[in-house]
Amino acid sequence: MIDVIKSSKLYFFLDVVIWFVAHNLPILIGLLIQTYFDGDNTIFIASCVCGLVLIRIVCILIGAKVDITAQHKWANFMYKKAYATLEQSEIEAKQGEFINALNEDVNEIVGTISYMIDTACNLIYGIIVIVILGRIDINLTAFVTLFPILAIGLNSLIKKSVEKYSIQSKEYSNRFSEELLNLLKHSREIRVSRKEDDYSNSLDEIVNQQKCIGFKFSVFKGLFSTFSSAVTDCNLIVTIFWYMHFKTLSPGAYVLFITYSFDLSSLAIYMSTLIVSLQSTKVYIQDFYKKIENKKRKRIVIDDSILSKIEYNSINVLIGKNGSGKSMSLEYINTQLPNSVMLLENYHLMDVSKKENICLNQDMDYDNSFLEDIPNEHVGNDNLSGGQQFRMVLMRTLLTDAKIILIDNNFMSVDSKLREKIFEYLKKSGKTIVFTDHLYRNEYKEFSVIEV
C-alpha cells in the first residue's frame, strides 16, 4: 500500500489536508453554537457559521476532484506494474484479458485507500470532539464515550459475522453458476443417462442454502445498523438526564454535548471500518501481486514457427495440455494470417428458421448431412443443445469467404457418427481448418497434428 501511495505523494497529501479541513470544520461550528447560547453576539456568530458552512462545501467539492485524480494516479501506477509483467510477444487480446482480470483488485485498492483517508479524518474529528467535551465536563464525557467504545467491540464481532456470511453467499453463488454451466455443457450426456433429477435436486439444495445464508447475512447487517443507531440514543438520554439532574452545564455546553452526540455515535463505525479497511487493502494488494507473479510463472510465449507447421487446404489439430497455450496460438494465427476467422464460443443463433440462421438471408445452399437432426424452424439458442448450436455455426462459418477457419473446440460435444460426417465435409471443403484438443485420438491419424 505504501508503494501505491508513494506513486502520487502530492495528491495523497492534498487529499488528506482537504478532507481533514472539511471534516473538522464542524468542530468550529459547534463551538460557535455554544457561544451563541451562552453569549449575545447573534449576528456575528450566525455570519461565522454561514461562512464556515460555505467553506466546508467548497472543501468537499475540491476534495472530490482531488480524490478522483489521486485514485486515477494510483490506478495508473498499478496498471503499469501489471503491464511490466507482460512480454511483447504475448497477444494483445490476452494482455487485455489479464488487465481486465485485475480491474476489480485495482478498483478495490484505490477506492479503499481513498475511503481510509476519509475515515481517518473522521476519526481524528471524533478524538478532538472528546478532548473539547472533556474540558467542559470530564465525567459526562466519560459516559458518552463509553457507548461508542462498547459499540466498537460489538460491531467488530458482528462485522466478522457479516463478512463470513457474505463470503459464504458468494461461494454458494459461484457453486450455483458452476453447476449450471456444467449442466449446460453436459446436457446431452445428462439426458442420455437420465440424471436430470439429480442435477435439479443439487441446484435446489444450493439455492436453499444460499437463501439461508442470505437471511443470516441480512440479520447481522441489521444488527450492525441497530447498534450504531443505539449509541446516539444512549448518548442523548445520558446528556439530557445529566443536564436536568446535576445542572452543571451551561445552555451552550448542553447544546454542544447534544450536537456532538450524533458525531460520537459514528466513532465506533469509523474505528472498526478503518481497521477492516486496512486489512481488506492488505488482502487486495497481496491478491494483486499474486496474480502478477502467477502471470510471470505461467507466461506463455507463442512459437512463431507454428505458422510454418500448418498444412493449408487440409485439417490441422493443435494438441496440448490445458494451459499449454492452444487458445492463444489460435488467436496468434488469427492475427498473422489474412482471410482467417475464429469460431467464437458465443453462437448467437436467432429464433428463426435453420436456413435463415445459416445463410443469413442470402440465396445459397448448404450441406445438411450433419444437420439432419436439427428442426427447420425456431432454431434459436434456447431450442438447441450446445452440440447442435456448434454445428449450425460451423456450417454458417464454412459458407463464408474465409479460407482459414480456427476452432477452439475438439468436436467431442458431437455424436461420433455426426463427427465423421463433419470431418468428411471439412476435407471436401478445401479450406484450412485448425482446431484444438488436449488428447490425441485415432480420428486424427489423417490430420496434420501440431503439438503445443
Sequence and secondary structure as in RCSB ss.txt:
>XXXX:A:sequence
MIDVIKSSKLYFFLDVVIWFVAHNLPILIGLLIQTYFDGDNTIFIASCVCGLVLIRIVCILIGAKVDITAQHKWA
NFMYKKAYATLEQSEIEAKQGEFINALNEDVNEIVGTISYMIDTACNLIYGIIVIVILGRIDINLTAFVTLFPIL
AIGLNSLIKKSVEKYSIQSKEYSNRFSEELLNLLKHSREIRVSRKEDDYSNSLDEIVNQQKCIGFKFSVFKGLFS
TFSSAVTDCNLIVTIFWYMHFKTLSPGAYVLFITYSFDLSSLAIYMSTLIVSLQSTKVYIQDFYKKIENKKRKRI
VIDDSILSKIEYNSINVLIGKNGSGKSMSLEYINTQLPNSVMLLENYHLMDVSKKENICLNQDMDYDNSFLEDIP
NEHVGNDNLSGGQQFRMVLMRTLLTDAKIILIDNNFMSVDSKLREKIFEYLKKSGKTIVFTDHLYRNEYKEFSVI
EV
>XXXX:A:secstr
 HHHHHTTHHHHHHHHHHHHHHHHHHHHHHHHHHHHHHSS HHHHHHHHHHHHHHHHHHHHHHHHHHHHHHHHHH
HHHHHHHHTTS TTS HHHHHHHHHHHHHHHHHHHHHHHHHHHHHHHHHHHHHHHHHHHHH HHHHHHHHHHHHH
HHHHHHHHHHHHHHHHHHHHHHHHHHHHHHHHHHHTHHHHHHHT HHHHHHHHHHHHHHHHHHHHHHHHHHHHHH
HHHHHHHHHHHHHHHHHHHHH  S HHHHHHHHHHHHHHTTHHHHHHHHHHHHHHHHHHHHHHHHHHHHHHHT  
   TTHHHH  TTSEEEEE  TTSSHHHHHHHHHHHSTTEEEE S     SS HHHHHHTT S     TT TTS 
SS   GGGS HHHHHHHHHHHHHTSS SEEEE   STTS HHHHHHHHHHHHHH  EEEEEESS  GGGTTSEEE
E 
